[in-house]
Amino acid sequence: MRRSAAFVFLFFFSAILPAAAADWLQQDAAYSAMRTMRAAGQEVSGPLHHDNGKERFELTVDGQRQVMIRRPDVRRLYMIMPDMGMGMEMSLDAPQAMPSADDYAELKPEKLGEETLNGEAVTKYRIEGNSGGQEGTVLIWVTDDGIPLRMEGRTPEGSFEMVMSDLRRGPQPAGLFEPPAGIQMMAMPGQ
């Protein structure tokens, strides 16, 4: 996957969800699922765990396993490369970190209607916005308990899509949201 397209997608995706959470996307549900993301003609998928705002996403990029742990409760993002025994951490408040909800408070989703997706009742929304100078439009399908089952959109870098399958609601083990033992953690340069 072209790194720039992948990062634009991930940053835009991560920026929209916290922004939306300020008003209408309250992720109260604890769950696990398989998340598949497509951008720049490439596909990345892996297990996703979400509980009480904390998120863990495992993926493989260029043959290397990676684990992304987002901890809004402690304002940290961990990017772990378990095969290398190392990881980086950054503050969610750092300038190069993912944008916060406050940066996008003006975004207002447009409700497009009710649908059924993978056997789940969902509401479809459209969001128009600007993330780090990147104009974009995102369609998002959300369950009644705030789980985003599908997203698709377009930025100047291209189109992207995220779908979730194998959704299983229920509490997730707390240890999933901590860097694994034995991993050498480094601060992201410039922190």
MARBA-3410 file (N, C-alpha, C, O; in Angstrom, 1 decimal):
191
0.9,-1.2,0.0,0.0,0.0,0.0,0.9,1.2,0.0,1.8,1.3,0.8 ~ 0.6,2.2,-0.9,1.4,3.4,-0.8,1.2,4.0,0.6,0.1,4.2,1.0 ~ 2.4,4.3,1.2,2.4,4.7,2.6,1.5,6.0,2.7,0.8,6.1,3.7 ~ 1.7,7.0,1.8,0.9,8.2,2.0,-0.6,8.0,1.9,-1.3,8.6,2.7 ~ -1.0,7.2,1.0,-2.5,6.9,0.9,-3.0,6.2,2.2,-4.0,6.5,2.7
-2.2,5.3,2.6,-2.6,4.5,3.8,-2.6,5.4,5.0,-3.6,5.4,5.8 ~ -1.6,6.3,5.2,-1.6,7.2,6.3,-2.7,8.2,6.2,-3.4,8.6,7.2 ~ -3.0,8.8,5.0,-4.1,9.7,4.9,-5.4,9.1,5.3,-6.2,9.6,6.0 ~ -5.6,7.8,4.8,-6.8,7.1,5.1,-6.9,6.9,6.6,-8.0,7.2,7.2 ~ -5.8,6.4,7.3,-5.9,6.2,8.7,-6.1,7.4,9.5,-6.9,7.4,10.5
-5.4,8.5,9.1,-5.6,9.8,9.8,-7.0,10.3,9.6,-7.6,10.8,10.6 ~ -7.5,10.3,8.4,-8.8,10.8,8.1,-9.8,10.0,8.9,-10.8,10.5,9.5 ~ -9.7,8.7,8.8,-10.6,7.7,9.5,-10.6,8.0,11.0,-11.7,8.1,11.6 ~ -9.4,8.1,11.6,-9.3,8.3,13.0,-9.8,9.7,13.4,-10.3,9.9,14.5 ~ -9.7,10.7,12.5,-10.1,12.0,12.8,-11.7,12.1,12.8,-12.3,12.7,13.7
-12.3,11.5,11.9,-13.7,11.5,11.7,-14.4,10.8,12.9,-15.4,11.4,13.5 ~ -13.9,9.7,13.3,-14.6,8.9,14.4,-14.6,9.7,15.7,-15.7,9.8,16.3 ~ -13.5,10.3,16.2,-13.6,11.0,17.4,-14.5,12.3,17.3,-15.2,12.7,18.2 ~ -14.4,12.9,16.1,-15.3,14.1,15.9,-16.7,13.7,15.9,-17.5,14.4,16.6 ~ -17.1,12.6,15.3,-18.4,12.2,15.3,-18.9,11.8,16.7,-20.0,12.0,17.1
-18.0,11.2,17.5,-18.3,10.8,18.8,-18.8,11.9,19.7,-19.5,11.7,20.7 ~ -18.3,13.1,19.4,-18.7,14.3,20.2,-20.2,14.4,20.3,-20.7,14.9,21.3 ~ -21.0,14.1,19.2,-22.4,14.3,19.2,-23.2,13.0,19.0,-24.1,12.8,19.8 ~ -22.9,12.3,18.0,-23.9,11.2,17.6,-23.3,9.8,17.5,-24.1,8.9,17.4 ~ -22.1,9.6,17.6,-21.5,8.3,17.5,-21.0,7.9,18.8,-19.8,7.9,19.1
-21.8,7.5,19.7,-21.5,7.1,21.1,-21.2,5.6,21.1,-22.1,4.8,21.1 ~ -19.9,5.3,21.1,-19.6,3.8,21.1,-19.6,3.3,22.5,-18.6,3.1,23.2 ~ -20.8,3.0,22.9,-21.0,2.4,24.2,-20.8,0.9,24.3,-20.5,0.3,25.3 ~ -20.8,0.2,23.1,-20.7,-1.2,23.1,-19.3,-1.6,23.2,-18.4,-1.0,22.6 ~ -19.1,-2.7,23.8,-17.8,-3.4,23.8,-17.9,-4.6,22.8,-18.9,-5.2,22.8
-16.9,-4.7,22.0,-17.0,-5.7,20.9,-15.7,-6.1,20.3,-14.7,-5.5,20.6 ~ -15.7,-7.2,19.6,-14.6,-7.6,18.7,-15.1,-7.8,17.3,-16.3,-8.1,17.2 ~ -14.3,-7.7,16.3,-14.7,-7.9,14.9,-13.5,-8.0,14.1,-12.4,-7.8,14.5 ~ -13.7,-8.3,12.8,-12.7,-8.3,11.8,-12.8,-7.0,11.0,-13.9,-6.8,10.5 ~ -11.8,-6.2,11.0,-11.9,-4.9,10.3,-11.0,-5.1,9.0,-9.9,-5.5,9.0
-11.6,-4.7,7.9,-11.0,-4.7,6.6,-11.0,-3.3,6.0,-12.0,-2.7,5.9 ~ -9.8,-2.8,5.7,-9.6,-1.5,5.1,-9.0,-1.6,3.7,-8.1,-2.4,3.5 ~ -9.6,-0.8,2.8,-9.1,-0.8,1.4,-8.8,0.6,1.0,-9.6,1.5,1.3 ~ -7.6,0.8,0.5,-7.2,2.2,0.0,-6.1,2.0,-1.0,-5.3,1.0,-0.9 ~ -6.0,2.9,-2.0,-4.9,2.8,-3.0,-4.7,1.5,-3.6,-3.6,1.0,-3.9
-5.9,0.8,-3.8,-5.8,-0.5,-4.5,-5.3,-1.7,-3.6,-5.0,-2.8,-4.1 ~ -5.1,-1.4,-2.3,-4.6,-2.4,-1.4,-5.6,-2.7,-0.3,-6.5,-1.9,-0.1 ~ -5.4,-3.8,0.3,-6.3,-4.2,1.4,-5.5,-4.7,2.6,-4.5,-5.4,2.5 ~ -6.0,-4.2,3.8,-5.4,-4.6,5.1,-6.6,-5.0,6.0,-7.6,-4.3,6.1 ~ -6.4,-6.2,6.6,-7.5,-6.6,7.5,-6.9,-7.3,8.8,-5.7,-7.8,8.7
-7.6,-7.3,9.8,-7.2,-7.9,11.0,-8.2,-7.7,12.1,-9.2,-7.0,12.0 ~ -8.0,-8.4,13.3,-8.9,-8.3,14.4,-8.9,-6.9,15.0,-7.8,-6.3,15.2 ~ -10.1,-6.5,15.4,-10.3,-5.2,16.1,-11.0,-5.5,17.4,-11.9,-6.3,17.5 ~ -10.5,-4.9,18.5,-11.2,-5.0,19.8,-11.5,-3.6,20.3,-10.6,-2.7,20.2 ~ -12.7,-3.4,20.8,-13.1,-2.1,21.3,-13.8,-2.3,22.7,-14.7,-3.1,22.8
-13.4,-1.5,23.6,-14.1,-1.5,24.9,-13.9,-0.2,25.7,-12.7,0.2,25.9 ~ -14.9,0.5,26.1,-14.9,1.7,26.9,-14.0,2.7,26.2,-13.2,3.4,26.9 ~ -14.1,2.9,24.9,-13.3,3.9,24.2,-11.9,3.4,23.8,-11.3,4.0,22.9 ~ -11.4,2.4,24.4,-10.1,1.8,24.0,-10.2,1.0,22.8,-11.2,0.3,22.6 ~ -9.1,1.0,21.9,-9.2,0.2,20.7,-7.9,-0.4,20.4,-6.8,0.2,20.6
-7.9,-1.7,19.9,-6.7,-2.4,19.5,-7.0,-3.0,18.1,-8.1,-3.6,17.9 ~ -6.1,-2.7,17.2,-6.3,-3.2,15.8,-5.0,-3.9,15.4,-3.9,-3.3,15.5 ~ -5.0,-5.1,15.0,-3.9,-5.9,14.6,-3.9,-6.1,13.1,-4.9,-6.4,12.5 ~ -2.7,-5.8,12.4,-2.7,-5.9,11.0,-1.3,-6.3,10.6,-0.3,-6.3,11.4 ~ -1.1,-6.7,9.3,0.2,-7.0,8.8,0.4,-6.1,7.6,-0.4,-6.1,6.6
1.5,-5.4,7.6,1.9,-4.5,6.5,3.3,-4.9,6.0,4.2,-5.0,6.8 ~ 3.4,-5.1,4.7,4.7,-5.5,4.1,5.3,-6.7,4.9,6.5,-6.7,5.1 ~ 4.5,-7.6,5.3,5.0,-8.8,6.0,5.3,-8.7,7.4,5.7,-9.6,8.1 ~ 5.1,-7.5,8.0,5.4,-7.2,9.4,4.1,-7.1,10.1,3.2,-6.3,9.8 ~ 4.0,-7.8,11.2,2.8,-7.6,12.1,2.9,-6.3,12.8,4.0,-5.9,13.3
1.8,-5.6,13.0,1.7,-4.4,13.7,0.5,-4.4,14.6,-0.6,-5.0,14.2 ~ 0.6,-3.7,15.7,-0.6,-3.6,16.6,-0.7,-2.1,16.9,0.2,-1.5,17.4 ~ -1.9,-1.6,16.7,-2.2,-0.2,17.0,-3.1,-0.2,18.2,-4.2,-0.8,18.1 ~ -2.7,0.5,19.3,-3.6,0.6,20.5,-3.8,2.0,20.7,-2.9,2.8,20.9 ~ -5.1,2.4,20.7,-5.5,3.8,20.9,-6.1,3.8,22.3,-7.1,3.1,22.6
-5.6,4.7,23.2,-6.0,4.8,24.6,-6.4,6.3,24.9,-5.6,7.0,25.4 ~ -7.6,6.7,24.5,-8.0,8.1,24.8,-8.1,8.4,26.3,-7.9,9.6,26.7 ~ -8.3,7.4,27.1,-8.3,7.6,28.6,-7.0,8.1,29.1,-7.0,8.8,30.1 ~ -5.9,7.7,28.5,-4.6,8.2,29.0,-3.9,9.1,27.9,-2.7,9.4,28.0 ~ -4.7,9.4,26.8,-4.2,10.3,25.7,-3.0,9.7,25.0,-2.1,10.5,24.7
-2.9,8.4,24.8,-1.7,7.8,24.2,-2.2,6.9,23.0,-3.3,6.4,22.9 ~ -1.3,6.8,22.0,-1.4,5.9,20.9,-0.1,5.1,20.9,1.0,5.6,20.9 ~ -0.3,3.8,20.8,0.9,2.8,20.8,0.9,2.2,19.4,-0.1,1.6,19.0 ~ 2.0,2.2,18.7,2.2,1.5,17.5,3.3,0.4,17.8,4.5,0.8,17.9 ~ 2.9,-0.8,17.8,3.8,-1.9,18.2,4.1,-2.8,17.1,3.3,-3.2,16.3
5.4,-3.2,17.0,5.9,-4.1,16.0,6.4,-5.4,16.8,7.6,-5.5,17.1 ~ 5.5,-6.3,17.1,5.8,-7.4,18.0,7.0,-8.3,17.4,7.8,-8.8,18.2 ~ 7.1,-8.5,16.1,8.1,-9.3,15.5,9.5,-8.7,15.8,10.5,-9.4,15.8 ~ 9.6,-7.4,15.9,10.8,-6.7,16.2,11.1,-6.4,17.7,12.1,-6.0,18.1 ~ 10.0,-6.7,18.5,10.2,-6.5,19.9,10.2,-5.0,20.3,10.8,-4.7,21.4
9.6,-4.2,19.5,9.7,-2.8,19.8,8.4,-2.1,19.4,7.5,-2.6,18.7 ~ 8.2,-0.8,19.9,7.1,-0.1,19.6,7.3,1.4,19.9,8.3,1.8,20.5 ~ 6.4,2.2,19.4,6.5,3.7,19.6,5.2,4.1,20.2,4.1,3.5,20.0 ~ 5.3,5.1,21.0,4.1,5.7,21.6,4.2,7.2,21.4,5.2,7.8,21.4 ~ 3.0,7.8,21.3,2.8,9.2,21.1,1.6,9.7,21.9,0.7,8.9,22.1
1.6,10.9,22.2,0.5,11.5,22.9,-0.6,11.8,21.8,-0.2,12.2,20.7 ~ -1.8,11.6,22.1,-2.9,11.9,21.2,-3.0,13.4,21.1,-3.7,13.9,20.2 ~ -2.3,14.2,22.0,-2.4,15.7,21.9,-1.2,16.3,21.2,-1.2,17.5,21.0 ~ -0.2,15.5,20.7,0.9,16.0,20.0,0.5,16.5,18.6,-0.5,16.0,18.0 ~ 1.2,17.5,18.1,0.8,18.1,16.8,0.8,17.0,15.7,-0.1,17.1,14.8
1.7,16.1,15.7,1.7,15.0,14.6,0.8,13.9,14.9,0.7,12.9,14.1 ~ 0.1,13.9,16.1,-0.8,12.8,16.4,-2.1,13.0,15.7,-2.3,13.9,15.0 ~ -2.9,12.0,15.8,-4.2,12.0,15.2,-5.0,13.2,15.8,-5.0,13.5,17.0 ~ -5.8,13.9,14.9,-6.6,15.0,15.4,-7.6,14.7,16.5,-8.0,13.5,16.6 ~ -7.9,15.6,17.3,-8.9,15.4,18.4,-10.3,15.8,17.9,-10.4,16.5,16.9
-11.3,15.5,18.7,-12.6,15.8,18.4,-12.8,17.3,18.4,-13.6,17.9,17.6 ~ -12.1,18.1,19.2,-12.2,19.5,19.3,-11.8,20.2,17.9,-12.4,21.2,17.6 ~ -10.9,19.5,17.2,-10.5,20.1,15.9,-11.6,20.0,14.9,-11.6,20.7,13.8 ~ -12.6,19.1,15.1,-13.7,18.9,14.1,-15.1,19.1,14.7,-16.0,18.5,14.2 ~ -15.1,19.9,15.7,-16.4,20.1,16.4,-17.5,20.6,15.5,-18.7,20.4,15.7
-17.1,21.3,14.4,-18.1,21.9,13.5,-18.7,20.9,12.6,-19.7,21.2,11.9 ~ -18.2,19.7,12.5,-18.7,18.7,11.5,-20.1,18.3,12.0,-20.3,18.0,13.2 ~ -21.0,18.3,11.0,-22.4,17.8,11.3,-22.7,16.7,10.4,-22.8,17.0,9.1 ~ -23.0,15.5,10.9,-23.4,14.5,9.9,-24.8,14.7,9.4,-25.7,15.2,10.1 ~ -25.0,14.2,8.2,-26.3,14.3,7.6,-26.9,12.9,7.6,-26.3,11.9,7.0
-28.0,12.7,8.2,-28.7,11.4,8.3,-29.3,11.0,7.0,-30.1,11.8,6.5 ~ -28.9,9.9,6.4,-29.4,9.5,5.1,-30.5,8.5,5.2,-31.3,8.3,4.2 ~ -30.7,7.8,6.3,-31.7,6.8,6.4,-31.3,5.6,7.2,-30.2,5.4,7.7 ~ -32.3,4.6,7.3,-32.1,3.4,8.1,-31.9,2.3,7.1,-32.6,2.2,6.0 ~ -31.1,1.3,7.4,-30.8,0.1,6.6,-30.5,-1.1,7.4,-30.4,-1.0,8.7
-30.3,-2.2,6.8,-29.9,-3.4,7.5,-28.6,-3.8,6.8,-28.5,-3.9,5.6 ~ -27.5,-4.0,7.6,-26.2,-4.4,7.1,-25.7,-5.6,7.9,-25.6,-5.5,9.1 ~ -25.3,-6.7,7.2,-24.9,-7.9,7.9,-25.8,-8.3,9.0,-25.4,-8.8,10.1 ~ -27.1,-8.2,8.8,-28.1,-8.5,9.8,-28.3,-7.6,10.9,-29.1,-7.8,11.8 ~ -27.6,-6.4,10.9,-27.7,-5.4,11.9,-28.5,-4.2,11.4,-28.3,-3.8,10.3
-29.4,-3.6,12.2,-30.0,-2.4,11.9,-29.0,-1.3,12.0,-28.3,-1.2,13.1 ~ -28.9,-0.4,11.0,-27.9,0.7,11.0,-28.5,1.9,10.5,-29.6,1.9,9.8 ~ -27.9,3.0,10.9,-28.3,4.4,10.3,-27.1,4.8,9.5,-26.0,4.7,9.9 ~ -27.5,5.3,8.3,-26.4,5.7,7.3,-26.3,7.3,7.4,-27.3,8.0,7.4 ~ -25.1,7.7,7.5,-24.8,9.2,7.6,-23.8,9.6,6.5,-23.0,8.7,6.0
-23.8,10.8,6.2,-22.8,11.4,5.3,-22.1,12.6,6.1,-22.8,13.4,6.8 ~ -20.8,12.6,6.0,-20.0,13.6,6.7,-19.1,14.3,5.6,-18.4,13.6,4.9 ~ -19.2,15.6,5.6,-18.3,16.4,4.7,-17.3,17.1,5.6,-17.7,17.7,6.6 ~ -16.0,17.0,5.3,-15.1,17.7,6.2,-13.8,17.9,5.7,-13.5,17.7,4.5 ~ -12.9,18.5,6.5,-11.5,18.8,6.2,-10.7,18.3,7.3,-10.8,18.7,8.5
-9.8,17.4,7.0,-8.9,16.8,8.0,-7.4,17.1,7.6,-6.9,16.5,6.6 ~ -6.8,18.0,8.3,-5.4,18.3,8.0,-5.2,18.9,6.6,-4.2,18.5,6.0 ~ -6.2,19.6,6.1,-6.1,20.2,4.8,-6.6,19.3,3.7,-6.6,19.6,2.5 ~ -7.1,18.1,4.1,-7.6,17.1,3.1,-9.2,17.2,3.2,-9.8,16.7,4.1 ~ -9.7,17.7,2.1,-11.2,17.7,2.0,-11.7,16.3,1.8,-11.0,15.5,1.1
-12.8,16.0,2.3,-13.3,14.6,2.0,-14.8,14.4,2.4,-15.4,15.3,3.1 ~ -15.3,13.4,1.8,-16.7,13.0,2.1,-16.7,11.5,2.6,-16.0,10.7,2.0 ~ -17.4,11.3,3.7,-17.4,9.9,4.3,-18.8,9.5,4.4,-19.7,10.3,5.0 ~ -19.2,8.3,4.0,-20.4,7.7,4.3,-20.1,6.7,5.4,-19.2,5.9,5.4 ~ -21.0,6.6,6.5,-20.8,5.7,7.6,-22.1,5.1,8.0,-23.1,5.8,8.1
-22.1,3.8,8.2,-23.2,3.0,8.7,-23.0,2.6,10.1,-22.0,1.9,10.4 ~ -23.9,3.0,11.0,-23.7,2.9,12.5,-24.8,2.1,13.1,-26.0,2.4,12.8 ~ -24.5,1.2,14.0,-25.5,0.4,14.7,-26.2,1.3,15.8,-25.6,2.4,16.0 ~ -27.3,0.9,16.3,-27.9,1.7,17.4,-27.0,1.9,18.6,-27.2,2.9,19.3 ~ -26.1,0.9,18.8,-25.2,1.1,20.0,-23.9,1.7,19.6,-22.9,1.5,20.3
-23.8,2.3,18.4,-22.7,3.1,18.1,-21.5,2.4,17.4,-20.4,3.0,17.4 ~ -21.7,1.3,16.8,-20.6,0.5,16.2,-20.6,0.9,14.7,-21.6,0.7,14.0 ~ -19.5,1.5,14.2,-19.4,1.8,12.8,-19.1,0.5,12.0,-18.0,0.1,11.9 ~ -20.1,0.0,11.3,-19.9,-1.3,10.6,-19.3,-1.1,9.2,-18.7,-2.0,8.7 ~ -19.5,0.1,8.6,-19.0,0.3,7.3,-18.7,1.8,7.1,-19.4,2.7,7.6
-17.6,2.1,6.5,-17.3,3.5,6.1,-16.8,3.5,4.7,-16.0,2.5,4.3 ~ -17.1,4.4,3.9,-16.5,4.6,2.6,-16.4,6.1,2.3,-17.2,6.9,2.7 ~ -15.4,6.5,1.6,-15.2,7.9,1.4,-14.1,8.2,0.3,-13.5,7.3,-0.3 ~ -13.9,9.5,0.2,-13.0,10.0,-0.8,-12.3,11.2,-0.3,-13.0,12.1,0.3 ~ -11.0,11.2,-0.4,-10.2,12.4,-0.1,-9.4,12.7,-1.4,-9.5,12.0,-2.3
-8.6,13.8,-1.4,-7.8,14.1,-2.6,-6.8,13.0,-2.9,-6.4,12.8,-4.0 ~ -6.5,12.2,-1.9,-5.5,11.0,-2.1,-6.2,9.8,-2.7,-5.5,8.9,-3.2 ~ -7.5,9.8,-2.8,-8.2,8.7,-3.4,-9.4,8.2,-2.5,-9.7,8.8,-1.5 ~ -10.0,7.1,-2.9,-11.1,6.6,-2.1,-10.6,5.5,-1.1,-9.5,5.0,-1.2 ~ -11.4,5.3,-0.1,-11.1,4.3,0.9,-12.4,3.6,1.4,-13.5,4.2,1.2
-12.3,2.5,2.0,-13.4,1.7,2.5,-13.0,1.0,3.7,-11.9,0.5,3.8 ~ -13.9,0.9,4.7,-13.6,0.1,5.9,-14.9,-0.7,6.1,-16.0,-0.1,6.1 ~ -14.8,-2.0,6.3,-16.0,-2.8,6.6,-15.6,-3.7,7.8,-14.5,-4.1,8.0 ~ -16.6,-4.0,8.6,-16.4,-4.9,9.8,-17.3,-6.1,9.6,-18.4,-6.0,9.1 ~ -16.7,-7.3,9.9,-17.5,-8.5,9.9,-17.2,-9.3,11.2,-16.4,-8.9,12.0
-17.9,-10.4,11.3,-17.8,-11.3,12.5,-17.9,-10.5,13.8,-17.1,-10.7,14.7 ~ -18.9,-9.6,13.9,-19.1,-8.7,15.1,-19.5,-9.6,16.2,-20.5,-10.4,16.1 ~ -18.9,-9.4,17.4,-19.2,-10.1,18.6,-19.2,-9.1,19.7,-18.1,-8.6,20.1 ~ -20.4,-8.8,20.3,-20.5,-7.9,21.4,-20.1,-8.6,22.7,-20.3,-9.8,22.9 ~ -19.5,-7.8,23.6,-19.1,-8.3,24.9,-17.8,-7.7,25.4,-17.0,-7.2,24.6
-17.6,-7.7,26.7,-16.4,-7.1,27.3,-15.1,-7.7,26.7,-15.1,-8.9,26.4 ~ -14.1,-6.9,26.6,-12.8,-7.4,26.0,-11.8,-7.4,27.2,-11.9,-6.6,28.1 ~ -10.9,-8.4,27.1,-9.9,-8.4,28.2,-9.0,-7.1,28.3,-8.6,-6.6,27.2 ~ -8.9,-6.6,29.5,-8.2,-5.3,29.7,-6.7,-5.4,29.1,-6.2,-4.4,28.7 ~ -6.1,-6.5,29.2,-4.7,-6.6,28.8,-4.5,-6.4,27.3,-3.4,-6.1,26.9
-5.6,-6.5,26.5,-5.4,-6.2,25.1,-5.1,-4.8,24.8,-4.5,-4.5,23.7 ~ -5.4,-3.9,25.7,-5.2,-2.5,25.5,-3.9,-1.9,26.1,-3.8,-0.7,26.3 ~ -3.0,-2.8,26.5,-1.7,-2.5,27.0,-0.6,-3.0,26.1,-0.8,-4.0,25.5 ~ 0.5,-2.2,26.0,1.6,-2.8,25.2,2.1,-4.1,25.8,2.1,-4.2,27.1 ~ 2.4,-5.1,25.0,2.8,-6.4,25.5,4.1,-6.4,26.3,4.9,-5.5,26.1
4.2,-7.3,27.3,5.4,-7.4,28.1,6.6,-7.7,27.1,6.4,-8.4,26.2 ~ 7.7,-7.2,27.4,8.9,-7.5,26.6,9.1,-6.6,25.4,10.1,-6.8,24.7 ~ 8.2,-5.7,25.2,8.3,-4.8,24.1,9.1,-3.5,24.5,8.7,-2.9,25.5 ~ 10.1,-3.1,23.8,10.8,-1.9,24.1,10.1,-0.7,23.5,10.0,-0.6,22.3 ~ 9.5,0.1,24.3,8.8,1.2,23.9,9.6,2.5,23.8,10.4,2.8,24.7
9.5,3.2,22.7,10.2,4.5,22.4,9.2,5.6,22.2,8.1,5.3,21.7 ~ 9.6,6.8,22.6,8.7,7.9,22.3,8.8,8.2,20.8,9.9,8.1,20.2 ~ 7.8,8.6,20.2,7.8,9.1,18.8,8.7,10.3,18.7,8.6,11.2,19.5 ~ 9.6,10.3,17.7,10.5,11.5,17.6,9.6,12.8,17.5,8.6,12.9,16.9 ~ 10.2,13.8,18.2,9.5,15.1,18.3,8.5,15.2,19.4,7.8,16.2,19.5
8.4,14.2,20.2,7.4,14.3,21.4,8.0,14.9,22.6,7.4,15.0,23.6
END
